[in-house]
Amino acid sequence: MKLDKKDLFIFGAFLVLVLVFFAKFLTGEQVLAFKDLSRYFYPLRHFMVEQVRAGQWPLWNPYIFCGFPLLATLQIGFFYPLSLLYFILPFNLAFNYFTILHYLLAACFMYLLLRYYQLSRAAAFLGGLVFAFSGYLLSVSNMNTSLMAVVWLPLVLLVYDSLLKQRTFLKIAGLASLLALQFLGGEPTIVFVTVFLLVAYAIVFAASRQACLSGLLCLAGAGLIALGLTAVQLLPFLELAGYSDRVARTAYGLITMRSFPPRELINFIFPYFFGNQAVFGGMTETIIGKNFQDWLISPYLGILPLVLVFFAFAKRRKKAFFFLAAAVIALLLAFGKYTPLYYVIYLMPGFSLIRYPVKYLFLLNFSLVVLAAFGFERLMFLVAEQREHLGRLAGYLLWLLLGMLGVFLAGFFGRAAIFAFLARNYSPKLPAYFFELLAGMIEFNLLSFFFVVVYLFGLWLLLFLAAKDKIKRFAFAGLLILLTAADLFANGSTVAVPVAATVFSAVPPNYQILLKDKGLFRFFYTPELEKKNRYIAGEDYNDALLETKDNFTANWHMLDHFFDLCGYESVQPLELTAFYEEAFKQEKLTRNLPYLSRFNVKYIASERPLGSAFLKLLRSKNKYGLEVYLYQNLNVMPRAYVLYGNKGPEWSWTRVKFLKYSPNEILISARAEQEDARLFLSEAYYPGWQAFVDGKEAEIQRANDFFRSVRLPRGSHTVRFVYLPLSFRLGGLISLLTVLGLLAGGAYYYQKARQS
């Protein structure tokens, strides 16, 4: 497949569409920052950039969980090649452009796959447009590790299909590189499912059994190479997984959280039917109940592409039915706990480690886009060659439109009765706000219904004109694409939530209190406050984010270099997280304050007053229905100290001096007054840390279940802690050797090709 000027023109058109859609984010004054983007990815990647610019590997994050691996979590995407943007642009611009670039890649890669499948440029353009601006892909801008992995899927399939037809070293290396890119993007689920898809693809489309076997062997080879390429990231991740809640906490109920409820299938036709969580205040459990998922904002891919799917099976039947099967399987997997099938899936190796079954919708979305492009191609054939069929299609569609118009009018004029009927299901004691929200949802869904009628009417008009030979094929295709773009842009525009860049640099009142303290300390928020902080409130989204920041929502603090006892990560330390959730419940918090003192917790935030002589109230507030009390712990212990004796009343301690405190290295000056002394450091005990006492390596022992200690002989000492884990060094060596091997292999086959 060779590209020409027309293809490059289409890529330019994709670029224009992407820039128009994301126009408000191009200056950096507004940041793409809905949910996890603002409160998770922004602080993490900002910290990654800080470390790299300071000349350090971004290996360790001292600001959460009393210290936690950073690179190993996958989420920062440090080795993902496009992350280079973060180091060459101002951060806010890089944060926006990094995400925006992936929508351009999504459109272009889907276009290339569909052209490879020998579809027309118009059909391929439609596919690229729908893929890039589908509700699924726009939704995962919020969780852009999924975005970073999914956009490469069309290219993966293209290369593998080509590999099945002609097996070469370069194609195997290309497939391996693409699989590696998917993994380095930070979402292993996408890679896991992609490999299953490729296995099925080889079984169905290989020309013979021998070709199928060869294709599967090539896939295995590419997989091994991909493992080598990603070893620098993979080995630290596997090491972390063994200490995290991902491996140990795999109960069925936990794994199936955020399953896709079957009732939400209606969102494929009427977007945001149950509310739009991307619109501030646009979704509430009080109105729609508990059976909803809040991971994916919208699965909507346009009403016209959904109609086009039904045209896909008249031609290219084998591929069409393959992608239909993939779509059905993906949907069944996404249903999760709502289908008995998932009990069987849960027992299969690998699947029990994947949380949030709704993630499987990426394959459904991808498959439906391909089918829509196939359907578009078939419809264009009818326009060009069999116009007599279009009249019948227009007739059927007209009857459907008349029926839908009748339903709409009945709903519009009966909306008061609909409201009264639904309102009876709620307690009359609910605040008026919730009933206003219910009325708004009814109005919105009626409007959505109206626009579905409008877009289907547009399709009917095009079919009618084509049947009467009143419109040319080119104009038919262009207008159909235009209608689809209008639908996707109108419904997707709310998903790209802007936040003023000043929100990230703002210092709310509680932060101002902590910033006055120049010491080395941690802060703590109760588990109850952490749960309440998940539901934000404010005058608008900017104000709401500032409130969550002031209320100590996890990870915001990293921007101001505060240290949190806990925090938020996609993988979390099993023991510390379990201890936090159990030991600091409301009824246990006061009596467990001594733990917080030992953990270097100086400031405590709670959703209720705390009664203790050792706590000094610094500030309280009650805003948007949430009470927050900020206390100073007067009994706080230093981050590190020399400890004498064992547990019980016998122990005592003396102070130490920090000579250096950085993420990957800590240097302490300590004096032991007795022989039986230990340097206690309330930093997380984790493999990969080494200790040196006066230049000689010393054993790091686990202390107080979570922390580190080193034995000290009597006298003055300099103790150095360094984090440079073997998993990172070994993985880096494997990845380097793999890259060198690929370069050598590429050079060999290039010379061989020249000689032949």
N, C-alpha and C positions, 0 to 999 in steps of 0.2 A: 504494500500500500504506500503510494507516494503522495505527498502533499503538494498542492499547487497554490497559485495566488488566490484562488477562490476559497480554499480552506483557510489560508492565512487571514483573508478578509472576515471569515466567520469567527475566527479566534478574536479578531479585533472587535467584532460585534459583541461577543461574550464579555470582553473587557469593558466595553462601554456600558453594558447592562449591569455588570457587577459594580462599577463605579457609580452609576446612577442610583442603584439600590442602597449602597452604603455611603452616599455622598456626605451625610452629616458627620461621618467619622474620619474624613480624610485629613482634617487639620490637626487632630489630636485634642481639640478642646472638649469634644465629647468622646467618651470611651465606651466601647462595646463591653457592657459589664452587667449582664443579667445573671442573678443568682451565683452559681459557682464561679463564673468568670470574675466577678468582683470580689467575692469573699474567699476565694480559694486560689485560682490560677494567678490572679494579678499579684497578690503578695508573694507567692512562691517563686514566680518567675522574676519578679523584681529583686528578690533576694539572690536568686541564681546569678543575675546580671551583676549585682553588687560584688559577689564573691569573685566572679571571673575578672572583673575590672580591677579587683584588688590583687590579682595574680594567684588566686587559689582555685583548686578544683572544687566544684560545688557538691561536696560529698556528704556534709553533715549539716543539720539544721538545729541549732541550739535553742530555738525559740519555742518549740512545741515538745510536749511529752518529756520534759526534762532532758531534751536532746533526742534526735531521731534522724535516721538516714534521710538524705535528700535525693541524691542521685538514684538510689535503689528503688524509690517509689514509682518510677517511670513518668510521673506526672509533669515534670518540668521539661521533658523532651530535650535534654541537653545535647544528645548525640543525633537528634533528628536534624538533617541538614538545613531545613528552612528556618531553624531556630537562629541561624546566623543573623537574621534580621534584628534580633534583640541586641546584638553587639555592634551594629553599624548605624542604627537609627535612635533618636530619642525614644525613651521607653514607651510613652503613651502612643506615639506613632507606630512603633514596632508592634505593640500589643494589638492595635487595630489592624494594621496591614498584614500581620501574620495570619489572622483569621480570614480577612477579606481575600487574600491570595488563594486560599484553599477553595473558595467558591469558583474562582476562575479556573483552577485546575480541575475541579469536579466537572464543570461544563465541557472543558476541552477533552478530558479523558473519556467521558461518556460519548462525546462526538466521535472520537477516534475509534472506539469499540464498535459503534454502530456503522461507521463507514467501512470498517474492517468486515463487518457482516454484510457488506454490499448494499446498505440502504442508501437512499438518495441523500443529498446534502440537507434538504428540507427536513426529512425525517430524523436525521442525525442531529440537526440543529434543535428540533423540538425536544429530542431526548436529552441533549445537554442542558437545555433551558429548564426542563422539568426536574432533572436530577439536581441541579445546582440550587434551584429555588423551591424545592419541595419542602413541605412542612417538616419532614424528618431532618433533612440536612440543616435547615435553618435552626431547628430546635437544638441540635447538638453543637451550635456555636457556644451554647452554655457549657456543655461538657466537651470541650473541643479536642480532647484526646480521641474521642470517637470520630470526630470530624477528620482529624489528621490521619486516621487509619482508613476510613471508608472511602475517601476520595481516590485512593489508589486502586480500589477494587476493579473498575473497568479496565485499567491498564494491566492488572494481574491476569484477568481473564483473556485479554487480547494476546498477551505474550504466551500464555499456556496453550491457547488454541493453536497458535502458530507453532509451538513446540510439538504438539501432537502430530502435526503434519510434516515437520522437518526438525529433527533433533540436532541441535548444534550447541557447542560449548557456550557461545555468546548468549543464546536464548536461555540456557539453564542459569547462567550467571545473572542475566537480566531478571529472571523470575525470582531468584534468590534475593537480589537487591530490593525488589519491590516488596517481597514478604518481610524483609528486614525493615524497610521503611514503615510498613504497617505496624510492626512491633515497637519500633523506636518512637512512633507517635504516641504510645502510651496506653493502648487498649488491647490487651491480649485476646479478649473475647472475639474481636473482629478477625484476627489472624486464625484463631481456632476454628471458627465457622468457615472462613475462606478456604482453609485446607480441605474440609469436608466437601465443600462445593466443588473444588477442583478434582477431588477423587471421583465424585459422581459425574462430573463433566467428562472425564477420561473414559469412564465406563460407558457412557451414552454415546459419545461422539467420536471415539477412536475408530479408525477405518477397519481394524481387525483386532482379534484377541492379542496378537503379538504387539500391535501398535499400542493397545491399551496397557499391556504390561510394561512396554518400554516407556510409555508416558508416565505411568505410576512410579517407575524407577527414577525417571528424570525428576519427578516431583519430590521423591525422597532425597535425591541428591541435592536439589535446590534447597530443600528444607534443612539439610545438614550444613550447607554453605551459609544459609541465613542464620543458623544457630551460631556459626563461627563469627559472622559479621556482627551479631548482636551480643556476643559473649561479654563484652565490656559493660553492657547494661543488664544482661540476663543473669549472670552469676550473682551480682549484688542483689538483684531482685529475688532470686531463689533463696538466698541467704536470709533476706528480710522476711520472706513468706513463712519460713519456719518459726519465726518469733511473733508472727502477727495473727490477728483474728481471722484472716482470710482462710487459713488452713485449719485452725483449731475449732473455729465457730462456724460449722457448716450444717447446722440444723435446717431441716426442710423449710420451716417457717421463715428463717432468716434468708435463705437462698431465694425464696420465692417472693420476697418483698418487691413491691412495684411490678407485679405482673400486670399484663394489659387486660383490663376487664372487657369481655365481649360487648358490653353495651357501648363501649367507646368506638366500636366500628362505625357508628353513625358519624363520627368525626371525619371519616373519609369522604363524606358527602356534604355534611354541614359542619365546617370547621368551628372549633371552640364551642360545641353544643352545650357542654357542661361548664363553660366559663373559660376564660383565657388567663392563665397564670402569669403571662408576660405583661398583662395590663394590670397596673397596681390596683389591688382590691378586687380583682376579677375572678377569683375562685375561692370558695370557702366550703369546708367540710360540713358546716352547719346546714347548708342548702343541698349539697349533692350527696351527702353521706360519706362513709369511709371507703367504699369500694371504688377508688380511683387511684391512678398513678400520677405522680407529679414529676416524673423524670423527663418524659417527652411532652413538649408543649403541644405539638400538633402532628398528626400523621398525614395531613392533607396534601395531595399532590395535584390538585386541580380537578374540577368536575369533568372537563373535556378529555384530559388524558385517561381518566377512569372509563369514560365511554369508549375511547379508542382501544382500550384493552380488549374489548369484545370483538374487534375486527382482526385481532392478531392471529386467529387460528385458521383462517382460510388459506394462508400461505405460510411457508417456513414452519410447517406444523411441528416438526421434531423439536426445533429450538423453542418454539412457542410453548409447547407442552412441558418441556424441561423447566423453563422459567416459571410456568404456572405451578408445577410441582414444588419448586423451590419456594415460591411465594406462600403456598398453602402450608408447607412444613414450617417455614419461618413464623407464620401467623400462629400455628398451633403451639410452637415453642414459646412465643411471646405471651400466650394466654397463661402460661405458668400454672399457678395454683387453681386456676379456673377450669382446668381440664385434667381428668385422671391420667392422661398420657404422661404428664410431667412427673408422676411418681416413678415411672419407668425410666424416663430421661435422667432423673436425679441419681439413679443408681449407676449410670454409665460413667466410665472414667472421664474426668475433666469437667463434665457438666455440673457436678456438685460444687465446683469452685466458682461458678459464674453467678454472681448476684444480679438481680434485676432482670428477669426474663424479657421485659419490654425492650431490652437492647437488641434482641433478635429481629426487631422490626427493620433493621438496616437492610437485611436481605430481602424482606418483603418489598420495601421501597425500591431497592435496586431492580428487582425482578419486574415489578409493575411498570417502572420507567422503560425498561427494555421492551416489554409487551406493548406499551403505549406507542413506542416508536414503530414497532412492527405493524400495529394497527393503523397508524398514520400512513405508512407506506401502502398498505392495502387499500385504504380509502382513496389515496391519490390515484391508484390504479383504476378504481371504479370511476373516478372523475374523468380520467383520460380515456378509458376503454369501454366502460360499461355504464354509461349514464342512465340507462333505463332502470337500473337497480336503485338509483338514487331517489327516484320518485317514490318508490315504495318505502324506502327508509325514511324519507321526509314525512310521508303519511303516518307511519307508526309513531314517529317522534312528535308529530302534531297532536295526536290523540293523547300521548303522555303529557305534553305541555298543557293541554286543556284541562286534564285531570289535576295536574299540579297547580295550575292557576286557580282552580276551584278550591283546592285545599288551602291555598294561601289566602284567598279572600275570606274563606270561612274562619281561618285563624286570625286574620287581621281584624275582622269585625267582631269576633268572639273572644278577643284577647283578655277582656275583663273577666269573662266566664272561666277562661283557662287559668287565669291568676287565682280566682276564687277557689277553683277546684284544687289546685296545687297547694294553696296556702292552708287548706284544711289539714294537711299532713304535718304542719308545724305548730308548735305551741304558741298561742297568742301572746305569751309572756316574752317572746323574743323581741329584742330591740327593733325599732322600725327600720334600721339600716338593713337588716337581713331581708325584710319584705321588699324594700326598695331594690335590693340586689336581685331578688327573684323576678321582680317586674322587669328589671333591666335585661335579665337573661332571656325572658320571653320576647321582649322587643328585638333583641339582637338576633335570636334564632329566626324570627319572622323575616328580618332583613336578610339574613343568610339564605333563607328559602327563596326570597324574592330574587336574589342575585343568581341563584342556581337556575331559576326559571329564565332569567335574562340571558345567561351564557348558553343554556340549551336552546333558547330561541335564536340566538346568533348562529348556532350550529344548524338549526332547522332552516334558517334563511339561506345559509350557504349551500346546503343540500338542495333546496328548492331552486335556487338560481342556477346551480350546476346542472340539475336535471333538465332545466329549460334552456340549457346552453347559453346562459346570460353572463357567465363568469368564466374566465380562463383558469386553467389549472394552477398557474403561478399565483394569481390573485387569491384563489381559494386557499392555497397553502399558506400564503402570507397572512391572510385575515384570520385563519384558524390559529396560527401561531400567535398573532397579536392578541386574540381573545384569551388564549391560555396565559400569555404573559401578564395581561391585565388582572386576571383572576389570581395568579400566584403572587404578584406584587401587592395587590390589595390585601390579601389575607396574610401575607408573610411580613408585611411592614411592621406589624406590632411586635414581632419576635425579636427584632434587632433593637434592644432596649438601650437608649443612650443614658449615660451618667456623666455629669459634669466632671472634668478632670480634677477640679478643685476639691471634690469630695474625698479624693484619695490623699490629698495633702492636708486636709482640714484636721484640726486638733480639737476634739470635743472636750467638754468640761472634765470628765473623769480622766481622760488622757493627760490633761494639763496638770492634774494633781500628781500623776505618776512621773511625768517628765521633770518635775521639780526635784525628784529624788535621783541623785546621781550615783547611787549605790548599785550593787549587783544583787538583784532580787527577782522573785517570781510573783506572779499574781494568780489568783484562783477564782473561778466562778462555780457556783453550786450546780449539780446536775439538773436541778429543776429550772434554774435560770437558763442554762444551755438549751434545754428543750423549748422554753418559751421564746428564746431568741430566734428560733427557726421561723417563727411567724412574725413578719416585720410589719410595722405600722408607721404612718407619717402622713404629712400633708401631700407629699408626692414621693416618687421613688427616690430622688436625691435625698430628701429629708429622712425617709425611712432608713436608707443606708447609713446616714450619719447617726441615727438613733441606735442602730445595731452596733455601730462602732463604739458609741458611748456606753452601750450596755455590755461591752466586752465579748461580742460574738467572736468565735474562734478565728484566728489567723490574721484578722485586720491588724493586730498588734505588731506583726512582723515589720510593717512599714515604719514603725517608730521604735523598733528594736527593744520591745518588752519581751520578757520571758514568761511563758505560760506553763503551768503545771501540766495541763493537758493540751488540747488543740484539736485540729481536724485533719485527717488524711484519708485517702481512699483505702489504705491499709493502715491499721493501727496496732500499737504494741498490746498484745493480748493481756498480759498480767497487770500492767499499770491501768489500762482502760477498765478492766474488771474490778480492780481495787477502787478506782475512782467512783464507779457507778454504785458500788455497794457500801463503801466506808463513809461516804459523804452524803448519804440520804438525809432528808430533813431530821429524822429522829436520831441520827448518829453523828451529825456534824459537830455539835458542840463538844462532845466527849472525845472526838478524834482530832481536835485542834492541835494537840501535840505533834501529830504526824505532819501537819502542814508547817509547823515551826521547823521541824527537821528537814523538810523539803525546800527550805529557803523561801516559803511563801510569806510575803510581807503585806500584800493587799488582797482582800477577800471581797468579792461581789456576790450579793445574795438577793433573791427575790422577796425576802422577808427579813424582819429584824432578827438579829442574833444576840442572845444574851450571854456575855462573857466579860469578866473583868479584864481580860487580856486583849480585848478588841476595842479600838477607838473609832467611833463613827466619824467619817470625814465628809460624807455627802449622801443625801438621799433624794430620790425624785419619784414622781408618779406621773408618767406621761403615756398617753395612748393606751391606758389600761394596764401598764406594766410598772410595778414597783421595783426599784433597784436601790440597794443600800451598799455603799462602799466603806469598808473598814480597813484600818491599819492593824496588823498583828504586832503587838508590843513584845511578844516573846520570840520573834523570828530568829532563827539561827543563821549564821553566815553560809555562803555557798560551799565553802570548804573550811575545815579546821582539823587540828591535830586532836585525836581522840585517845583517851586513856581508859583502861578498864573495859569491862564487858557490860551487858545489860544490867539494869537495876540501879539502885541508888549510889553505887560505887563510882560510876563513870564521871569523868570530867573532861574538859577540852580547853585548848588554847587557840588563839587566832593565827592565821597565816596571811601572807601577802601575795596577791596576784601580780606577777610580773608581765604576763601576757594572757589575754583571753580572746581567742578567735575561734571560728567554727571548727577548724580541724586541728587546732593546737592550743594547749593550755599550759602555762608556765607558772609555777608556784614556788615561793620561798617559804620554807617551813622549818621550825625548830622543835625538836622532840626533847622534852625535859626528862623523860623516863625511857627505859629500855622498851617497855611494853607499850608501844605507841603505833598508831596508824593514822595516815592522812585520809580523812574521809572527804569525799567529793560528791555532792548531791547532783551528779550528772549521770544519765542513764548508763547502766552496764550493758555493753553491747560488743559482740566480737568485732575485731578490727582495730580496736583501741590498744595502743601500747603505752607502757609507762617506763620512764627512765629516772632513776634516783641518782643524782650526781653523775649522769652520763651512762650508768649501767642499767640494763633492762631489769625491770622488776615485775613480779606477778601482780596483775590487777585482780583483786578479790571482790566478789559480790557482797554488798553491804546493805542492810535494811531491805533486802529482797530486790531492790531496783537500782541501787547506786554502786559506786566504785570506792574501793579503799586500797591503800598500798602500805605495807609495813615499813616503818622508819626506825633505824637505829638511833640511839641517843646522839644529839648534836644538831647542827644546822645543815639544811639540805636544799637543793634545788630539784624540784620534781617536774618532769615534763611529760605531758600526755599528748600523744599524736594519733590522729586517725588517718590511716592509709591502709584499708583492708586488703587482705590477700585476694578476696573475691574480685575486687576492682583491678588489682595488678595482674592477676592471672587472666581475667577476662580481657583486659587490654592487650595482653600478649597474644592471646588466641585471636582476637579480632585483627590485630596488626598482621599476624602471619596469614590469616585468611585473605586479607586485602592484598598482600604481596603475592600470595598464591594465585589469586584471580588475575592480577596484573601480568604475572608470568605466563599463565595459561592463555590470556588474551593475546600477548605478544607472540607466543608460539603459534597459535592458530592463525594469526594475521600473517606471519611469515610463511606458513604452510599454504595459505590461500594465495599469496603472491607468487609462490613458486609454481603452483598448479595453474 
